[in-house]
Amino acid sequence: MARYRGPVVKLMRREGVNLYLKSSFTFNRDKFHKKGPPGMQPKRKPKVSEYGSQLREKQKLKRAYGLLEKQFRSLYEEASHAHGVTGEILLQLLERRLDNVVYRLGFAVTRRQARNFIAHNHILVNGEKVDIPSFRLKVGDKIEIKPKFRTSGFITQNIQLAQSLNNIPSWVSSDFIQFSGEILSLPERHHIDIPVKEQVIVELYSK
């Protein structure tokens, strides 16, 4: 499947916010905080249209979760036909992806790294091997690191970082001794730390 493999700090500079695409170990904040988006800077800041603002919000969310347009649009269509607030349901569907949950549990420092772990068969869901990053989890599902991968330097380092940051969201639980985690409840809007205006995305797709 096609994926963006270029410099992720450039993407975050383009959106003007930290999308957590880079590990805390290697994140160069000086590069991120350069003034303006990448490339030559215009003498005057261009005026952004309503459509431009809506597009930026969509790109911000797509890039944060590492999705292509077709995948993102499919999730939006599903959210728009579900009962509830479309924007919040869209965020919930994104959060329930296996790659995101592995990241939220603290076993990966980025969603990209989580996808790599999943693709290489290092993750089990309810005791079964799952190699699909977009696999959707539900309440009660248990995620664990395969025994052979638990001694990996990546996992050891990631767990140490997660313990020091202590920012595991309350809708999941992590057991770093057992190298496992569980979905306790569905994520709510206040659990999601990505600075995005999801209603603006709904307005864009509703046109």
N, C-alpha and C positions, 0 to 999 in steps of 0.2 A: 504494500500500500504506500502511496506517495506521502512523504512527510517533509516538512521544512527542516533542513539540516544546516542552515546557515547560523550566523552569530545571533544568539537570542537577546543579548543586551541591545542590539540594534532594534529589535522588535519592541522592547520595553521603552526605549527612547522615543520610538515613533508614536507610541500610545501615551507617553508622558507619565506612566505609573509603573510601579513594581508589580509585575504579573507572576512573580515567584517562579520564573523559568530557569533561574540560576541557583545553584547550591550556595548556601551561606558560607561554605568553605572557600569558594572561588569567586564569589560575587565582587567585582571591582566597582565600588560605589562611585569612584571618581569618573569612570567612563559613563555610568548611568546618569549622573547628575550634570553632564555637559549640557549646556543651554540649547534647547530646541531639539528637533528630530535629527537623525543622521543626514549627512550630506551638507552641501553649501547652504548657509543661512540667508534668507532674503532680508533686505534692508528693512522692509516693513512686514509686520506680521499679517499674513493674509486673512481676510474675513472668512469665517467658516459658515457655510449655509446650514440650514436645518437638516438637509439630507446628509451633508458632510458630517455633522455631529452624530447623526444616527448611525452612519456607516462606521465611524470611529468606535462607538460603543459595541457594535457587533464584532468588529475586528478584535477589539480588546478581549471580549469573552471567548471568541474562537481561538485566539492565540494562547490565552491562559490555559485552556484545556487541550490544546494541540489538535484541534479538529479541522478538517477541510470543509469547504462550503456545503457539499452534498450531505455530509454527516450532520452538520449543524442544522441545515434546513430541515432534514428529516426529523430531528429531535424537536424543532420548533413546531412542525406540523402535528406531531404527537401531542405536544403540550397544549396546542391551541384547541385540540378536540377533547381534552381532558376536563374534568370538572374542577373549577378553581381559578385562581389568578394565573394567567398564562405565563407571565414572566417568572413568577416564583416556581411554578412547576417545571419550567425549562431549566432553571438553576438546580432544582432537585434532581432532575434526570441526569444532568451533567455530574453532580456530586456522587451519584450512585454508580457511576462507572467503576469498574474494578481498578483501573490504573489510578484513578483519583483516590480511591479508598486506601490502596497500598501506600500512597503518598501521605494521606491524612493520618494513617496509623503510625507514621514515623519510620517505616521500613525503607523508604526511598526519599531522597532529598528533593527530587523534582518529579513531576508527572512523566516526563520523558524517561527518566531512569526507571520509574515504575513500569512503564510500557516495555522497557528492555528486559526487566526481570520476568515479566509475564510471558513475553515472546520466547524466552529461553527456558520456559517450563520450571521456574523456581517457585511458583505460587500455587497453593492448593486452596480450593473453596469447598468447604464441607467435606474435606478429605479427598476431593477429586481434583485432578490436574485440570487447570483452565489456562489456555494460552491466548485468550481473546481479550485485549485491553478494554474493549467496550462492553464486556459482559456486565449485565446489570444485576446489582445485588439488592437483596430485600432484608427486612428486619429479621434478625435471628441467624443470618448467614455468618459462618465462621471462616476467617481467612488465616492462613498460616504459611510460614516460610518452609520450604521442603528441607528435611533434615540435613541433606548433603550440602545445602547452601548456607546453613546457619553459621558456619565458621568463616564465611567469606569476610574479608576485610571491609568490603562495602557495607555489609549488614552491621558489623560491629561499630563502624564509624557512624553510620546513620542513626543507630540506636543511641549512641552517646550524645549525638547532637539533639535528637528528639527529647532525651531526658533533660538536657541542659535548657532547652527552650521551653519545655513543659507547656506546649500549645496544642495538645491533642483535643479536637472538638468533642463536645459532650455527647454527640449522637453516635459516637463509636467508642470502643474501649480497646486499649492495647495492653497486652501482657508480654513484656519484653523478655521475661524469663522463659516463657513457653514459645516465644517467637510467633505469637498469634494475636488475632483481634476479632472483634465481633461488632455487627451492626445492631445497636441498641434501639434506635428509632430512626425515622426519616428525618433528613436534615431540614431545618427551617431557615428562613432568610437571614436571621441574625447570626447563624453559624458560618456564613460564607463571607470570607474576608476580601474577596476581589472587589475593588472599587468600580462597580459598573452600575449603570442605570438600565435595568432590564426592561422597564416599560418603554424606553426609547427604542429598543430593539423590536419590541412587539409592534410599535407604531410603524417602523420601517417595513416589516414584513406584511403589515396589514394594508399597505397601499395597493 
